[in-house]
Amino acid sequence: MTHYIPDQLPIPQLANLLTAAIGPRPIALASTIDADGNPNLSPFSFFNAFGTNPPILIFSPARRGRDNTTKHTFENLKQVPEVVINVVTYDMVHQVSLASSDYPRGTNEFQKAGFTMIPSLRVKPPRVGESPVQFECKVQQVIETGDQAAAGNLVICRVVAIHVDNKIQRPDGSIEPLKTDLVGRLGDDFYCRASGDALFRIPKPAAKPGIGVDNLPPHVLESEILKGNHIGQLGNSSSMPTALQLEEAKKLAEVVAIEQEHHEPPAKREAYHRLVRKKIESGEVSTALNILFLSP
């Protein structure tokens, strides 16, 4: 691996390392107003949720790296400490990119990017009509992490109202990830789309902690067939195989075939690992665990 010391790197190189390695990052399309009521709209990918009670969102309109100036969003927040954070979907991502242009102060990016301004309920800045989820926020605190070029400004926002398009909701009111079609920011000019085959499920660990990878046969860590995700699923099993389960596993046709066809331990172990992987990928993790413990 190549090793870097941040304070020994040029800002552009350091920025590339951070933004390319840390992703995908959600995008906050932040709408603010100045003291005269002029709206501003700009996207920020240094953003996430950081608490539920109270509901806290944080984003960072960092200082510009090229000249150490602050962004209009940050200046507006000092005048009117309120913001609407609108989520970004695939259908609007090119408009969002346009809104990130460095327009002169006083320019209405809603108009430039072709977005619809909708009045908010509890804050002064308008919402973006095209966004399926809009968070009205009061600024609770601003933390300036430095005064040099590219330093972050952490805007800690308390959510005071949430607006959700009914089209992306389940009957119980929760949001259906398969319907949101969100996009995330990557390094350089790259984005990613959270939809279709890009989405996958991982059940949360059970209330009882998994047995852990350290309780699996040692040879599993040396396997060329079983990768980290396979091993992780095995280690998340709630209990070790019982003697009865192992006896039942020995009777499986696939296990019997391995025992009949392979006599050398390395070949037999490889065949067992392939069968374990097959069972995991078909959703039969408990069976896979039992088979793994039969492997030589």
Backbone as numpy.savetxt, mean C-alpha at the origin, in Angstrom:
# Nx Ny Nz CAx CAy CAz Cx Cy Cz
25.37 -6.10 -2.32 24.53 -4.90 -2.32 25.40 -3.65 -2.32
24.84 -2.59 -2.88 25.51 -1.29 -2.84 25.02 -0.53 -1.62
25.93 0.12 -0.91 25.59 0.83 0.32 25.72 2.34 0.10
24.75 3.08 0.66 24.73 4.52 0.50 24.61 5.20 1.86
25.25 6.34 2.01 25.10 7.20 3.19 24.35 8.43 2.72
23.10 8.66 3.21 22.27 9.73 2.66 22.93 11.10 2.57
23.66 11.50 3.61 24.23 12.86 3.56 25.43 12.98 2.64
25.78 11.87 1.99 26.87 11.91 1.01 26.34 11.86 -0.43
25.02 11.88 -0.60 24.41 11.76 -1.92 23.81 13.08 -2.38
23.83 13.35 -3.69 23.09 14.49 -4.22 21.59 14.27 -3.98
20.85 15.35 -3.78 19.42 15.24 -3.50 18.67 14.46 -4.56
18.89 14.69 -5.87 18.15 13.92 -6.88 18.38 12.42 -6.78
19.63 12.01 -6.50 19.91 10.58 -6.39 19.23 9.99 -5.17
19.28 10.70 -4.05 18.63 10.23 -2.83 17.12 10.15 -3.02
16.55 11.15 -3.69 15.11 11.15 -3.94 14.71 9.95 -4.79
15.53 9.62 -5.78 15.24 8.47 -6.63 15.26 7.18 -5.84
16.24 7.03 -4.95 16.33 5.81 -4.14 15.10 5.67 -3.24
14.68 6.76 -2.64 13.54 6.70 -1.72 12.24 6.42 -2.46
11.97 7.18 -3.52 10.68 7.05 -4.19 10.57 5.79 -5.03
11.71 5.27 -5.50 11.66 4.04 -6.29 11.54 2.81 -5.40
12.12 2.87 -4.21 12.11 1.71 -3.31 10.88 1.66 -2.42
10.33 2.82 -2.10 9.18 2.87 -1.18 7.92 3.09 -2.01
7.21 2.03 -2.27 6.02 2.15 -3.10 5.31 0.80 -3.21
4.12 0.79 -3.76 3.41 1.98 -4.24 2.93 2.87 -3.10
2.94 4.16 -3.37 2.50 5.12 -2.36 1.13 5.67 -2.74
0.18 5.70 -1.80 -1.12 6.30 -2.12 -0.95 7.78 -2.42
-1.88 8.33 -3.15 -1.80 9.73 -3.57 -2.90 10.54 -2.90
-2.50 11.62 -2.26 -3.45 12.57 -1.68 -3.61 13.72 -2.65
-4.78 13.84 -3.24 -5.08 15.00 -4.08 -5.66 16.05 -3.15
-4.81 16.99 -2.74 -5.15 17.92 -1.67 -5.70 19.23 -2.21
-6.89 19.60 -1.77 -7.47 20.89 -2.14 -7.43 21.82 -0.93
-6.94 23.03 -1.17 -6.81 24.04 -0.12 -7.28 25.38 -0.68
-7.37 26.38 0.21 -7.66 27.74 -0.25 -6.75 28.71 0.50
-6.52 29.87 -0.11 -5.73 30.88 0.59 -6.67 31.81 1.36
-6.10 32.84 1.98 -6.89 33.74 2.83 -7.96 34.50 2.04
-7.73 34.64 0.71 -8.69 35.35 -0.13 -9.73 34.41 -0.75
-9.64 33.12 -0.42 -10.61 32.15 -0.92 -10.27 31.54 -2.26
-9.05 31.76 -2.76 -8.63 31.17 -4.02 -8.29 29.69 -3.83
-8.90 28.79 -4.61 -8.63 27.36 -4.42 -7.33 26.92 -5.07
-6.75 25.86 -4.51 -5.55 25.24 -5.06 -5.73 23.73 -4.98
-5.19 23.02 -5.95 -5.33 21.57 -5.99 -4.00 20.97 -6.43
-3.48 20.03 -5.63 -2.17 19.44 -5.97 -2.05 18.05 -5.35
-1.42 17.11 -6.07 -1.25 15.75 -5.54 0.07 15.58 -4.77
0.02 14.71 -3.76 1.20 14.40 -2.96 1.22 12.91 -2.65
2.36 12.27 -2.93 2.43 10.82 -2.69 3.19 10.48 -1.41
3.69 11.48 -0.69 4.16 11.24 0.67 2.93 11.39 1.56
2.17 10.29 1.69 0.83 10.37 2.28 0.38 9.01 2.80
-0.36 9.02 3.91 -1.00 7.81 4.39 -1.92 8.12 5.57
-2.60 7.08 6.06 -3.43 7.18 7.27 -2.59 6.72 8.45
-2.75 7.38 9.60 -1.90 7.08 10.74 -2.67 6.87 12.04
-3.96 6.77 11.98 -4.73 6.51 13.19 -6.21 6.54 12.88
-6.98 5.87 13.74 -8.42 5.81 13.54 -9.19 6.57 14.62
-8.66 6.61 15.82 -9.35 7.27 16.92 -8.37 8.17 17.69
-8.22 9.43 17.27 -8.98 10.13 16.23 -8.48 9.75 14.83
-9.31 9.97 13.80 -8.90 9.65 12.43 -7.87 10.67 11.93
-6.65 10.19 11.67 -5.55 11.07 11.30 -4.95 10.67 9.95
-4.83 11.65 9.06 -4.11 11.50 7.81 -2.92 12.44 7.83
-1.82 12.03 7.22 -0.63 12.88 7.15 -0.13 12.90 5.71
0.15 14.09 5.20 0.81 14.19 3.91 1.89 15.26 4.01
2.79 15.25 3.03 3.93 16.15 3.11 4.12 16.94 1.82
3.72 18.22 1.81 4.08 19.10 0.70 5.51 19.60 0.93
6.47 18.79 0.52 7.88 19.05 0.82 8.39 20.30 0.11
9.47 20.84 0.61 10.14 21.96 -0.06 10.66 21.49 -1.42
10.67 22.37 -2.37 11.17 22.03 -3.69 12.68 21.77 -3.63
13.08 20.69 -4.28 14.49 20.34 -4.25 15.37 21.27 -5.06
14.79 21.87 -6.09 15.63 22.67 -6.99 15.96 24.06 -6.45
15.04 24.63 -5.65 15.30 26.02 -5.20 14.88 26.27 -3.75
14.47 25.22 -3.02 14.12 25.32 -1.60 12.91 26.22 -1.33
12.05 26.42 -2.32 10.83 27.18 -2.08 9.73 26.25 -1.57
8.73 26.84 -0.93 7.62 26.03 -0.44 6.47 26.06 -1.45
5.63 25.05 -1.38 4.54 24.90 -2.35 3.31 25.70 -1.91
2.48 26.02 -2.90 1.30 26.81 -2.61 0.38 26.12 -1.61
0.31 24.80 -1.68 -0.51 24.05 -0.73 -0.07 24.34 0.70
1.23 24.29 0.93 1.77 24.50 2.27 1.51 25.94 2.73
1.68 26.89 1.82 1.45 28.29 2.18 -0.02 28.53 2.48
-0.91 27.88 1.72 -2.34 28.03 1.98 -2.72 27.49 3.35
-2.13 26.35 3.71 -2.47 25.72 4.98 -2.08 26.59 6.17
-1.07 27.41 6.00 -0.69 28.33 7.07 -1.71 29.46 7.20
-2.36 29.80 6.09 -3.37 30.86 6.12 -4.74 30.32 6.54
-5.12 29.17 5.96 -6.40 28.52 6.27 -6.08 27.05 6.56
-5.97 26.66 7.84 -5.54 25.30 8.20 -6.62 24.23 8.01
-7.09 24.12 6.79 -8.09 23.12 6.42 -7.72 22.55 5.05
-8.10 21.29 4.81 -7.76 20.65 3.54 -8.76 19.53 3.28
-9.01 19.29 2.00 -9.76 18.10 1.60 -8.79 17.18 0.88
-8.68 15.95 1.36 -7.83 14.96 0.71 -8.73 14.03 -0.10
-8.56 14.09 -1.40 -9.36 13.31 -2.34 -8.53 12.14 -2.84
-9.10 10.93 -2.84 -8.35 9.77 -3.33 -8.32 9.80 -4.86
-7.33 9.10 -5.42 -7.10 9.15 -6.87 -7.34 7.78 -7.49
-8.15 7.75 -8.54 -8.45 6.52 -9.26 -7.83 6.57 -10.65
-7.87 5.42 -11.31 -7.26 5.31 -12.64 -7.93 6.25 -13.65
-9.23 6.41 -13.54 -9.96 7.23 -14.51 -9.60 8.72 -14.45
-8.94 9.14 -13.39 -8.63 10.56 -13.23 -7.13 10.84 -13.11
-6.29 9.81 -13.26 -4.87 9.96 -12.94 -4.16 10.95 -13.86
-4.54 11.04 -15.12 -3.88 12.00 -16.01 -4.26 13.43 -15.65
-5.48 13.64 -15.21 -5.89 14.96 -14.74 -5.12 15.33 -13.47
-4.91 14.34 -12.62 -4.15 14.57 -11.38 -2.72 14.97 -11.71
-2.12 14.29 -12.68 -0.77 14.65 -13.09 -0.71 16.08 -13.61
-1.73 16.47 -14.37 -1.79 17.85 -14.87 -1.88 18.85 -13.73
-2.64 18.50 -12.69 -2.79 19.40 -11.54 -1.48 19.59 -10.79
-0.51 18.68 -10.99 0.78 18.80 -10.30 1.71 19.81 -10.98
1.29 20.35 -12.13 2.11 21.33 -12.83 2.37 22.54 -11.94
3.52 23.16 -12.12 3.92 24.28 -11.28 3.34 25.58 -11.83
2.01 25.74 -11.67 1.34 26.93 -12.14 1.63 28.12 -11.22
1.48 29.34 -11.72 1.69 30.53 -10.87 0.68 30.56 -9.73
1.06 31.21 -8.65 0.16 31.33 -7.50 -1.13 32.01 -7.93
-2.25 31.51 -7.42 -3.55 32.07 -7.76 -4.26 31.31 -8.87
-3.52 30.39 -9.53 -4.14 29.58 -10.58 -5.09 28.56 -9.97
-6.23 28.38 -10.56 -7.20 27.40 -10.09 -6.95 26.08 -10.82
-6.28 25.12 -10.13 -5.96 23.84 -10.75 -7.21 22.99 -11.00
-8.30 23.26 -10.30 -9.55 22.57 -10.61 -9.92 22.83 -12.08
-9.80 24.08 -12.48 -10.13 24.45 -13.85 -9.09 23.95 -14.83
-7.82 24.09 -14.49 -6.73 23.67 -15.38 -6.82 22.17 -15.68
-7.14 21.38 -14.64 -7.17 19.92 -14.78 -8.55 19.40 -15.17
-9.55 20.26 -15.17 -10.89 19.84 -15.57 -11.66 19.10 -14.50
-11.37 19.41 -13.23 -12.10 18.78 -12.13 -13.28 19.63 -11.68
-14.26 18.96 -11.07 -15.47 19.63 -10.59 -15.31 20.02 -9.12
-15.54 21.28 -8.80 -15.49 21.74 -7.41 -16.84 21.51 -6.76
-16.85 20.83 -5.61 -18.06 20.59 -4.84 -17.88 21.19 -3.45
-18.85 21.93 -2.96 -18.71 22.52 -1.61 -18.56 21.44 -0.54
-17.75 21.72 0.45 -17.57 20.80 1.57 -18.59 21.12 2.66
-18.71 20.19 3.61 -19.68 20.36 4.69 -19.10 21.10 5.89
-17.84 20.78 6.23 -17.30 21.29 7.49 -15.99 22.05 7.34
-15.48 22.16 6.12 -14.26 22.95 5.89 -14.48 23.86 4.69
-13.60 24.83 4.51 -13.76 25.81 3.44 -13.29 25.32 2.08
-12.18 24.56 1.96 -11.74 24.13 0.63 -12.78 23.21 -0.02
-12.93 23.29 -1.35 -13.89 22.44 -2.05 -13.37 21.02 -2.23
-14.30 20.11 -2.53 -13.96 18.72 -2.81 -13.84 18.50 -4.31
-13.20 17.39 -4.70 -13.09 17.01 -6.11 -14.23 16.05 -6.43
-15.14 16.47 -7.29 -16.32 15.67 -7.58 -16.01 14.33 -8.20
-14.91 14.23 -8.94 -14.57 12.99 -9.64 -13.94 11.95 -8.72
-13.54 12.33 -7.53 -12.92 11.39 -6.59 -14.01 10.61 -5.84
-13.87 9.29 -5.73 -14.92 8.51 -5.07 -14.89 8.57 -3.54
-13.81 9.06 -2.98 -13.74 9.23 -1.52 -13.03 10.55 -1.24
-13.67 11.36 -0.39 -13.11 12.67 -0.07 -13.10 12.84 1.45
-11.97 13.23 1.98 -11.81 13.41 3.42 -11.68 14.91 3.73
-12.66 15.44 4.41 -12.55 16.83 4.88 -11.73 16.81 6.17
-10.74 17.68 6.24 -9.81 17.64 7.37 -9.52 19.02 7.94
-9.32 19.05 9.25 -8.76 20.21 9.94 -7.30 19.90 10.23
-6.43 20.86 10.00 -5.01 20.66 10.26 -4.76 20.74 11.76
-4.27 19.66 12.32 -4.03 19.58 13.76 -2.63 20.08 14.12
-1.66 19.79 13.24 -0.28 20.17 13.53 0.54 20.10 12.25
1.55 20.93 12.15 2.49 20.89 11.04 3.89 20.74 11.61
4.61 19.75 11.14 5.98 19.52 11.59 6.91 19.75 10.41
7.73 20.78 10.49 8.73 21.05 9.46 9.99 20.28 9.81
10.37 19.32 8.97 11.50 18.45 9.30 12.85 19.08 8.99
12.85 20.22 8.34 14.10 20.92 8.03 13.82 22.17 7.25
14.87 22.96 7.03 14.71 24.20 6.26 15.55 24.19 4.99
16.06 23.02 4.62 16.86 22.91 3.41 16.02 22.34 2.26
16.54 22.41 1.05 15.83 21.92 -0.13 15.41 20.47 0.05
14.17 20.15 -0.34 13.57 18.81 -0.29 13.22 18.34 1.11
13.30 19.22 2.10 12.87 18.84 3.46 11.36 18.67 3.49
10.90 17.75 4.33 9.48 17.47 4.41 8.75 18.42 5.34
7.47 18.58 5.09 6.56 19.32 5.96 5.39 18.40 6.27
5.38 17.82 7.44 4.34 16.85 7.78 3.08 17.58 8.23
2.04 17.46 7.42 0.76 18.09 7.73 -0.13 17.02 8.36
-0.34 17.15 9.66 -1.14 16.18 10.41 -2.59 16.65 10.41
-3.44 15.85 9.77 -4.82 16.27 9.53 -5.80 15.38 10.31
-6.75 16.02 10.94 -7.83 15.28 11.61 -9.06 15.28 10.70
-9.55 14.09 10.38 -10.70 13.96 9.49 -11.97 14.36 10.23
-12.73 15.27 9.63 -13.97 15.72 10.27 -15.21 15.35 9.45
-15.01 14.87 8.22 -16.12 14.40 7.40 -15.56 13.52 6.28
-16.31 12.49 5.93 -15.91 11.56 4.87 -17.07 11.41 3.89
-16.77 11.49 2.61 -17.77 11.33 1.56 -17.38 10.14 0.69
-18.29 9.18 0.50 -17.99 7.96 -0.25 -19.04 7.76 -1.33
-18.58 7.54 -2.55 -19.49 7.24 -3.66 -20.15 5.89 -3.41
-21.46 5.84 -3.50 -22.21 4.60 -3.25 -21.81 3.47 -4.19
-21.27 3.81 -5.35 -20.92 2.80 -6.35 -19.79 1.89 -5.88
-18.99 2.34 -4.92 -17.87 1.51 -4.46 -18.14 0.89 -3.09
-19.37 1.02 -2.61 -19.70 0.50 -1.29 -20.41 -0.84 -1.36
-20.17 -1.65 -0.34 -20.93 -2.88 -0.14 -22.25 -2.52 0.55
-23.17 -3.47 0.64 -24.45 -3.18 1.30 -24.29 -2.70 2.75
-23.23 -3.14 3.43 -23.04 -2.73 4.82 -22.36 -1.37 4.95
-22.05 -0.74 3.82 -21.43 0.58 3.85 -19.92 0.57 3.74
-19.30 -0.59 3.90 -17.85 -0.67 3.77 -17.45 -0.51 2.30
-16.20 -0.19 2.08 -15.71 0.03 0.72 -15.21 -1.29 0.13
-15.58 -1.57 -1.10 -15.17 -2.78 -1.80 -13.90 -2.48 -2.61
-12.74 -3.02 -2.20 -11.49 -2.74 -2.92 -11.53 -3.11 -4.39
-12.32 -4.09 -4.76 -12.40 -4.50 -6.16 -13.08 -3.45 -7.04
-13.73 -2.48 -6.42 -14.45 -1.47 -7.19 -13.78 -0.09 -7.17
-12.76 0.10 -6.33 -12.20 1.45 -6.18 -11.28 1.85 -7.33
-10.50 0.89 -7.87 -9.59 1.16 -8.98 -8.61 2.29 -8.65
-8.03 2.22 -7.46 -7.08 3.23 -7.02 -5.76 3.11 -7.78
-4.99 4.19 -7.78 -3.65 4.15 -8.35 -2.65 4.56 -7.28
-1.42 4.10 -7.43 -0.35 4.44 -6.50 0.85 4.96 -7.26
1.69 5.66 -6.57 2.88 6.28 -7.17 4.09 5.39 -6.95
4.91 5.26 -7.98 6.17 4.55 -7.90 7.30 5.54 -8.22
8.48 5.01 -8.53 9.60 5.89 -8.85 9.52 6.42 -10.27
10.33 7.45 -10.56 10.38 8.07 -11.88 8.98 8.49 -12.32
8.59 8.12 -13.54 7.27 8.49 -14.05 6.26 7.35 -13.92
6.55 6.39 -13.07 5.71 5.19 -13.00 4.62 5.29 -11.94
3.47 4.71 -12.28 2.34 4.55 -11.38 1.94 3.07 -11.40
1.07 2.66 -10.50 0.51 1.31 -10.57 -0.99 1.40 -10.32
-1.69 0.40 -10.83 -3.14 0.37 -10.75 -3.59 -0.78 -9.87
-4.36 -0.49 -8.83 -4.81 -1.51 -7.88 -6.14 -2.08 -8.32
-6.09 -2.93 -9.34 -7.32 -3.53 -9.84 -6.99 -4.84 -10.55
-8.04 -5.61 -10.87 -7.87 -6.83 -11.64 -6.93 -7.82 -10.99
-6.04 -8.40 -11.81 -5.12 -9.42 -11.32 -4.08 -8.88 -10.35
-3.97 -7.55 -10.25 -3.01 -6.97 -9.31 -3.46 -7.14 -7.86
-4.75 -7.41 -7.67 -5.28 -7.58 -6.31 -5.25 -9.05 -5.90
-4.87 -9.30 -4.68 -4.92 -10.67 -4.14 -5.21 -10.59 -2.65
-5.72 -11.68 -2.11 -6.11 -11.72 -0.70 -5.10 -12.50 0.13
-4.86 -12.04 1.34 -4.09 -12.79 2.33 -4.90 -12.75 3.62
-5.47 -13.88 4.04 -6.25 -13.88 5.28 -5.39 -13.42 6.45
-5.98 -12.63 7.32 -5.25 -12.19 8.51 -4.93 -13.40 9.39
-3.78 -13.35 10.10 -3.47 -14.46 11.00 -4.59 -14.72 11.98
-4.77 -15.99 12.31 -5.83 -16.37 13.25 -5.53 -15.79 14.63
-6.55 -15.83 15.49 -6.38 -15.31 16.84 -5.23 -16.01 17.55
-5.06 -17.29 17.27 -3.95 -18.04 17.83 -2.73 -17.88 16.93
-1.58 -17.49 17.47 -0.40 -17.28 16.63 -0.03 -18.55 15.86
0.51 -18.35 14.65 0.95 -19.48 13.84 2.13 -20.20 14.48
2.37 -21.42 14.01 3.46 -22.23 14.59 4.82 -21.63 14.30
4.94 -20.84 13.25 6.19 -20.20 12.91 7.07 -21.06 12.02
7.86 -20.41 11.19 8.76 -21.11 10.29 9.80 -21.91 11.06
10.15 -21.46 12.26 11.18 -22.16 13.05 10.72 -23.54 13.51
9.43 -23.83 13.41 8.93 -25.17 13.78 8.75 -26.08 12.57
9.09 -25.59 11.38 9.03 -26.41 10.18 10.31 -27.22 10.07
10.32 -28.32 9.31 11.55 -29.09 9.11 12.65 -28.19 8.55
13.88 -28.29 9.04 14.96 -27.38 8.62 15.18 -27.35 7.11
14.93 -28.46 6.43 15.22 -28.50 5.00 14.34 -27.55 4.19
13.25 -27.04 4.79 12.36 -26.17 4.05 13.06 -24.86 3.68
13.99 -24.42 4.52 14.70 -23.17 4.25 15.76 -23.32 3.17
16.12 -24.55 2.84 17.12 -24.80 1.81 16.47 -25.14 0.47
15.16 -25.15 0.44 14.43 -25.58 -0.75 14.58 -24.60 -1.91
14.75 -25.14 -3.11 14.76 -24.35 -4.32 13.34 -24.21 -4.89
12.42 -24.96 -4.32 11.05 -25.02 -4.84 10.10 -24.18 -3.98
10.24 -24.29 -2.68 9.38 -23.56 -1.76 9.99 -22.18 -1.48
9.26 -21.13 -1.85 9.74 -19.77 -1.70 9.18 -19.14 -0.42
9.55 -17.89 -0.21 9.17 -17.22 1.03 7.68 -17.21 1.30
6.86 -16.96 0.27 5.42 -16.92 0.48 4.85 -18.29 0.82
5.43 -19.35 0.22 4.98 -20.70 0.56 5.31 -21.01 2.02
6.54 -20.69 2.40 6.99 -20.98 3.76 6.18 -20.17 4.77
5.87 -18.91 4.41 5.08 -18.06 5.30 3.70 -18.63 5.56
3.08 -19.19 4.54 1.74 -19.78 4.72 1.81 -21.03 5.59
2.85 -21.82 5.42 3.01 -23.00 6.27 3.23 -22.60 7.73
4.07 -21.58 7.92 4.35 -21.12 9.28 3.17 -20.48 9.96
2.18 -20.07 9.17 0.98 -19.44 9.74 -0.06 -20.47 10.15
0.24 -21.75 9.98 -0.67 -22.81 10.42 -0.85 -22.73 11.93
-2.05 -23.02 12.38 -2.37 -22.82 13.80 -1.84 -23.94 14.70
-1.52 -25.11 14.12 -1.04 -26.20 14.96 -0.15 -27.15 14.16
0.66 -27.89 14.87 1.54 -28.88 14.25 0.71 -30.10 13.83
1.16 -30.84 12.81 0.43 -32.05 12.41 0.39 -33.07 13.54
-0.73 -33.74 13.68 -0.84 -34.81 14.67 -0.40 -36.12 14.04
-0.17 -37.13 14.87 0.23 -38.44 14.37 -0.84 -39.01 13.44
-2.11 -38.79 13.79 -3.20 -39.28 12.96 -3.20 -38.59 11.60
-2.97 -37.28 11.59 -2.95 -36.54 10.33 -1.80 -37.02 9.44
-0.67 -37.31 10.04 0.47 -37.79 9.26 0.17 -39.17 8.66
-0.49 -40.02 9.43 -0.84 -41.35 8.92 -1.82 -41.23 7.75
-2.74 -40.30 7.85 -3.70 -40.08 6.77 -2.99 -39.53 5.53
-2.01 -38.65 5.75 -1.28 -38.07 4.62 -0.49 -39.14 3.86
0.02 -40.13 4.59 0.78 -41.20 3.94 -0.07 -42.00 2.94
-1.38 -41.97 3.14 -2.28 -42.75 2.28 -2.69 -42.00 1.01
-2.34 -40.72 0.92 -2.70 -39.95 -0.26 -2.04 -40.55 -1.50
-2.78 -40.64 -2.60 -2.26 -41.26 -3.82 -0.97 -40.58 -4.29
-0.91 -39.27 -4.17 0.29 -38.55 -4.63 1.50 -38.88 -3.76
1.28 -39.08 -2.47 2.38 -39.44 -1.57 2.83 -40.86 -1.84
1.89 -41.76 -2.02 2.23 -43.15 -2.34 3.05 -43.21 -3.62
2.67 -42.40 -4.62 3.40 -42.39 -5.89 4.83 -41.92 -5.70
5.02 -40.92 -4.87 6.39 -40.43 -4.61 7.23 -41.53 -3.97
6.66 -42.20 -3.00 7.39 -43.26 -2.31 7.75 -44.41 -3.26
6.89 -44.69 -4.24 7.15 -45.78 -5.19 8.14 -45.38 -6.28
8.13 -44.11 -6.68 8.93 -43.66 -7.82 10.31 -43.16 -7.44
10.48 -42.69 -6.22 11.76 -42.08 -5.84 12.35 -42.82 -4.65
13.64 -43.17 -4.80 14.31 -43.93 -3.74 15.50 -43.17 -3.14
16.08 -42.26 -3.91 17.18 -41.47 -3.38 16.61 -40.27 -2.61
17.13 -40.02 -1.39 16.59 -38.93 -0.56 16.51 -37.58 -1.26
17.53 -37.11 -2.00 17.42 -35.79 -2.63 16.26 -35.71 -3.62
16.11 -36.75 -4.46 15.03 -36.76 -5.44 13.67 -36.86 -4.77
13.61 -37.66 -3.71 12.34 -37.82 -2.99 11.94 -36.51 -2.31
12.92 -35.83 -1.71 12.63 -34.55 -1.04 12.14 -33.52 -2.05
12.77 -33.48 -3.20 12.35 -32.52 -4.24 10.92 -32.81 -4.68
10.59 -34.06 -4.82 9.22 -34.43 -5.22 8.22 -34.04 -4.14
8.58 -34.25 -2.88 7.70 -33.84 -1.79 7.50 -32.32 -1.80
8.59 -31.58 -2.01 8.48 -30.12 -2.01 7.59 -29.64 -3.15
7.68 -30.30 -4.29 6.83 -29.91 -5.42 5.36 -30.18 -5.08
5.10 -31.28 -4.41 3.73 -31.60 -4.03 3.23 -30.62 -2.98
4.09 -30.27 -2.03 3.72 -29.29 -1.01 3.36 -27.96 -1.66
4.18 -27.53 -2.61 3.91 -26.27 -3.30 2.59 -26.34 -4.05
2.34 -27.44 -4.71 1.10 -27.61 -5.46 -0.11 -27.49 -4.53
-0.03 -28.13 -3.37 -1.14 -28.08 -2.42 -1.35 -26.67 -1.88
-0.26 -25.98 -1.60 -0.37 -24.60 -1.09 -1.06 -23.72 -2.12
-0.61 -23.84 -3.36 -1.14 -22.97 -4.41 -2.58 -23.30 -4.79
-3.04 -24.48 -4.38 -4.45 -24.82 -4.60 -5.29 -24.54 -3.36
-4.68 -23.95 -2.35 -5.41 -23.57 -1.15 -5.49 -24.63 -0.06
-4.78 -25.74 -0.24 -4.82 -26.84 0.74 -3.59 -26.77 1.65
-3.51 -25.71 2.43 -2.30 -25.47 3.23 -2.15 -26.51 4.33
-3.24 -26.91 4.98 -3.13 -27.89 6.06 -2.63 -29.23 5.53
-3.11 -29.62 4.35 -2.63 -30.86 3.74 -1.16 -30.73 3.36
-0.79 -29.56 2.84 0.60 -29.31 2.48 1.52 -29.45 3.69
1.06 -28.94 4.84 1.88 -29.03 6.05 2.10 -30.49 6.46
1.05 -31.26 6.39 1.17 -32.67 6.74 2.15 -33.37 5.81
2.07 -33.11 4.53 2.95 -33.73 3.55 4.40 -33.32 3.79
4.59 -32.03 4.13 5.95 -31.54 4.36 6.65 -32.33 5.45
5.92 -32.70 6.49 6.52 -33.42 7.61 6.78 -34.90 7.27
6.35 -35.35 6.11 6.69 -36.69 5.66 7.97 -36.70 4.83
8.38 -35.54 4.40 9.55 -35.44 3.53 10.82 -35.83 4.27
11.72 -36.57 3.60 12.97 -36.98 4.25 13.92 -35.81 4.47
